[in-house]
Amino acid sequence: MKRLVTIRSSGRRRRRLSSGMKHGMIHAMTTTMDAAGRLVIPSEIRREAALEPGVLLEVRWRDGVIEIEPQPLAVTIARRGRLLVASPTGPVAPLRSATVERTRREIGTRRR
């Protein structure tokens, strides 16, 4: 029986990953869990899902599928002039240039 793992990156569409390739692209990789229950998510999947060290993850078991999803950042909404601005409630790591560039490419692709 083939098991599927669903990885959702905040703001992104849900992806169902299973072993194998589609259109020449690797969509899943094999990894093992150690005796303590730790699981290493391969770097290619972490990069594609924009997972950074320290990100809190929700892990769920639903209908035979293990789902891993980053928890959304807790924010407060405040009015600044005519705008509503979201501010994080706790400390946040600075954005990395790779994250900014990936986001810019994704926005550019959606607008076309």
TIPAKOL-544565 format. One record per residue (C-alpha): residue number from 1; residue in one letter; chain; x negated, y, z negated. Coordinates in Angstrom, 2 decimals. Each point is the difference from the previous one (the first is absolute). Layout:
% TIPAKOL-544565
(NUM, "A", "A", (X, Y, Z)),
...
% end
This chain:
% TIPAKOL-544565
(1, "M", "A", (0.00, 0.00, 0.00)),
(2, "K", "A", (-1.42, 3.36, 1.02)),
(3, "R", "A", (0.00, 2.60, -2.78)),
(4, "L", "A", (0.36, 3.67, 0.85)),
(5, "V", "A", (-1.41, 2.93, -1.93)),
(6, "T", "A", (1.63, 3.39, 0.45)),
(7, "I", "A", (-2.19, 3.05, -0.51)),
(8, "R", "A", (1.61, 3.41, -0.11)),
(9, "S", "A", (-2.06, 3.13, -0.04)),
(10, "S", "A", (1.83, 3.01, -1.37)),
(11, "G", "A", (1.81, 1.84, 2.75)),
(12, "R", "A", (-0.71, -2.74, 2.51)),
(13, "R", "A", (2.15, -2.63, 1.57)),
(14, "R", "A", (0.00, -3.45, -1.63)),
(15, "R", "A", (-2.31, -2.51, 1.64)),
(16, "R", "A", (0.38, -3.75, -0.26)),
(17, "L", "A", (-3.36, -1.68, 0.34)),
(18, "S", "A", (-0.54, -3.65, 0.79)),
(19, "S", "A", (-3.04, -1.93, 1.10)),
(20, "G", "A", (-0.93, 0.52, 3.61)),
(21, "M", "A", (-0.39, 2.62, 2.66)),
(22, "K", "A", (2.47, 2.08, 1.97)),
(23, "H", "A", (-0.95, 2.02, 3.06)),
(24, "G", "A", (-3.67, -0.74, -0.75)),
(25, "M", "A", (0.15, 1.59, -3.47)),
(26, "I", "A", (-0.54, -1.82, -3.29)),
(27, "H", "A", (3.08, 0.47, -2.21)),
(28, "A", "A", (-0.98, -2.17, -2.96)),
(29, "M", "A", (-3.02, -1.61, -1.51)),
(30, "T", "A", (-0.54, -2.84, -2.40)),
(31, "T", "A", (-1.09, 0.77, -3.52)),
(32, "T", "A", (-0.09, -1.95, -3.25)),
(33, "M", "A", (1.12, 0.70, -3.52)),
(34, "D", "A", (-2.46, -0.68, -2.83)),
(35, "A", "A", (0.76, -1.81, -3.26)),
(36, "A", "A", (0.89, 3.32, -1.68)),
(37, "G", "A", (2.64, 0.74, 2.66)),
(38, "R", "A", (-2.01, 2.72, 1.77)),
(39, "L", "A", (0.54, 0.39, 3.71)),
(40, "V", "A", (-2.32, 1.81, 2.39)),
(41, "I", "A", (1.84, 1.84, 2.78)),
(42, "P", "A", (-2.28, -0.04, 3.08)),
(43, "S", "A", (-1.54, 3.38, 0.85)),
(44, "E", "A", (1.69, 0.18, 3.42)),
(45, "I", "A", (3.43, -0.32, -1.61)),
(46, "R", "A", (-0.90, 2.48, -2.78)),
(47, "R", "A", (-1.14, 2.50, 2.62)),
(48, "E", "A", (3.10, -0.51, 2.19)),
(49, "A", "A", (2.34, 0.35, -3.01)),
(50, "A", "A", (-2.01, 2.98, -1.37)),
(51, "L", "A", (-0.61, -1.75, -3.32)),
(52, "E", "A", (-2.68, 1.70, -2.10)),
(53, "P", "A", (-1.62, -1.19, -3.26)),
(54, "G", "A", (2.11, 0.86, -3.04)),
(55, "V", "A", (3.34, 0.06, 1.87)),
(56, "L", "A", (2.74, -1.60, -2.09)),
(57, "L", "A", (1.70, -2.83, 1.85)),
(58, "E", "A", (3.41, -1.58, -0.55)),
(59, "V", "A", (-0.04, -3.76, 0.57)),
(60, "R", "A", (3.33, -1.76, 0.53)),
(61, "W", "A", (1.16, -3.53, 0.80)),
(62, "R", "A", (3.13, 0.14, 2.17)),
(63, "D", "A", (1.52, -2.83, 2.07)),
(64, "G", "A", (-3.27, -1.93, 0.16)),
(65, "V", "A", (-2.00, 3.08, 1.03)),
(66, "I", "A", (-2.64, 1.79, -2.07)),
(67, "E", "A", (0.30, 3.76, 0.54)),
(68, "I", "A", (-2.75, 2.47, -0.88)),
(69, "E", "A", (0.89, 3.69, 0.13)),
(70, "P", "A", (-1.83, 3.10, -1.28)),
(71, "Q", "A", (1.98, 1.83, -2.69)),
(72, "P", "A", (1.08, 3.46, 1.09)),
(73, "L", "A", (-1.85, 2.92, -1.53)),
(74, "A", "A", (1.99, 1.61, -2.83)),
(75, "V", "A", (0.63, 3.66, 0.80)),
(76, "T", "A", (1.98, 2.95, -1.27)),
(77, "I", "A", (1.77, 2.40, 2.36)),
(78, "A", "A", (-0.38, 3.72, -0.66)),
(79, "R", "A", (1.16, 3.02, 1.95)),
(80, "R", "A", (-2.75, 2.32, 1.20)),
(81, "G", "A", (1.60, 2.95, 1.72)),
(82, "R", "A", (2.35, -1.43, 2.62)),
(83, "L", "A", (-1.74, -3.38, 0.08)),
(84, "L", "A", (0.36, -3.17, -2.06)),
(85, "V", "A", (-3.42, -1.42, -0.85)),
(86, "A", "A", (-0.77, -3.50, -1.30)),
(87, "S", "A", (-2.77, -0.13, -2.62)),
(88, "P", "A", (-1.42, -3.23, -1.46)),
(89, "T", "A", (0.80, -0.58, -3.69)),
(90, "G", "A", (-3.42, -1.51, -0.70)),
(91, "P", "A", (-3.55, 0.11, 1.31)),
(92, "V", "A", (-0.42, -0.88, 3.67)),
(93, "A", "A", (-3.19, -0.94, 1.81)),
(94, "P", "A", (-1.01, 2.43, 2.76)),
(95, "L", "A", (1.02, -0.91, 3.54)),
(96, "R", "A", (-2.70, -1.67, 2.03)),
(97, "S", "A", (-0.71, 1.28, 3.50)),
(98, "A", "A", (0.80, -3.45, 1.47)),
(99, "T", "A", (3.48, 0.16, -1.56)),
(100, "V", "A", (0.61, 3.49, 1.37)),
(101, "E", "A", (-1.11, -0.99, 3.51)),
(102, "R", "A", (2.12, -3.17, -0.01)),
(103, "T", "A", (3.05, 2.02, -1.08)),
(104, "R", "A", (-0.62, 2.61, 2.72)),
(105, "R", "A", (-0.23, -2.75, 2.67)),
(106, "E", "A", (3.22, -1.64, -1.23)),
(107, "I", "A", (1.90, 3.30, 0.03)),
(108, "G", "A", (-1.31, 0.78, 3.48)),
(109, "T", "A", (1.09, -3.43, 1.24)),
(110, "R", "A", (3.53, 0.43, -1.42)),
(111, "R", "A", (0.44, 3.38, 1.70)),
(112, "R", "A", (-0.71, -1.36, 3.48)),
% end
